[in-house]
Amino acid sequence: MTIEINNEETDAIGVRFTQVSQHIEQLTRQYQRAAGDVKLLAVSKTKPLSSIRAAYALGQKAFGENYVQEAVDKYHALSDLTDIEWHFIGPIQSNKSRAIAETMDWVHSVDREKIARRLSEQRGASLPPLNVCIQVNISGEESKSGIPLAELDAMVALVTSLPNLSLRGLMAIPAPQENHAAQCAVYAPLTQAFLALSQSHTSVDTLSIGMSGDLAAAIESGSTLVRVGTAIFGERAHPVNAS
Ligand SMILES: *Cc1c(COP(=O)(O)O)cnc(C)c1O
């Protein structure tokens, strides 16, 4: 019986994964982005190992997690998937930074000097530099995560001065907007900042924007990495709380 349920789950993930991938390809063409420019981060938070294995079997390599303990547990449990890539995309408490620094390939949610310093200090010497996106708050007071764009230069200077971090780009989670035009308008200053940053820093190639609800606007606005969970793995069973 368990096997049957797993097969059904795997089939459902297969169908949804194909739909999401095709949708991203279609939007990439529609907004005249180069083929392959927009990558997919499969957000697997709260989802079981079997779901991650199912997506991996379909060719997905990059997975995003929000909760430190869950991310670390999955990292260990799936260590047989050699080229899997783990992205941490959630809020970071300083007492959890070591676990992130020792296991993750990417962190999208760097928005404090203290966290950046700890991640660099705690990154094992045998590991490649930790790929980092600076999280920017582009919708004002509503969000408590992310730095204002006015503080970006200072944070860039800090991150690029730290030996075990590699600055890869910017990430944002804007407040929900009414329509496509409003979504693009919120992204516009971030897109400009990203283009400037990628010209001044050769390591910068990642604009981590776009979720299920605003994929089109994000891809039109220059996203290079969309973060999609529910549309691939189905609804999450439990309401999510920050770890
Ligand atoms: C959960 C989450 C996503 C994916 O959201 P879905 O609604 O499941 O597609 C993307 N980005 C971040 C930062 C998230 O926490």
The ligand as an SDF file (V2000), in Angstrom:
LIG
                    3D

 15 15  0  0  0  0  0  0  0  0999 V2000
    8.0720   28.7580    0.3860 C   0  0  0  0  0  0  0  0  0  0  0  0
    8.9190   29.7030   -0.3830 C   0  0  0  0  0  0  0  0  0  0  0  0
    8.8750   29.7110   -1.7890 C   0  0  0  0  0  0  0  0  0  0  0  0
    7.9400   28.8280   -2.5930 C   0  0  0  0  0  0  0  0  0  0  0  0
    6.6260   29.1430   -2.3190 O   0  0  0  0  0  0  0  0  0  0  0  0
    5.4240   28.3040   -2.9730 P   0  0  0  0  0  0  0  0  0  0  0  0
    4.2410   29.1310   -2.6960 O   0  0  0  0  0  0  0  0  0  0  0  0
    5.3790   26.9800   -2.2580 O   0  0  0  0  0  0  0  0  0  0  0  0
    5.7080   28.1320   -4.4180 O   0  0  0  0  0  0  0  0  0  0  0  0
    9.7300   30.5800   -2.4440 C   0  0  0  0  0  0  0  0  0  0  0  0
   10.5720   31.3820   -1.7900 N   0  0  0  0  0  0  0  0  0  0  0  0
   10.6450   31.3960   -0.4480 C   0  0  0  0  0  0  0  0  0  0  0  0
   11.6050   32.3170    0.2290 C   0  0  0  0  0  0  0  0  0  0  0  0
    9.8230   30.5590    0.2890 C   0  0  0  0  0  0  0  0  0  0  0  0
    9.8900   30.5790    1.6160 O   0  0  0  0  0  0  0  0  0  0  0  0
  1  2  1  0
  2  3  1  0
  2 14  2  0
  3  4  1  0
  3 10  2  0
  4  5  1  0
  5  6  1  0
  6  7  2  0
  6  8  1  0
  6  9  1  0
 10 11  1  0
 11 12  2  0
 12 13  1  0
 12 14  1  0
 14 15  1  0
M  END
$$$$
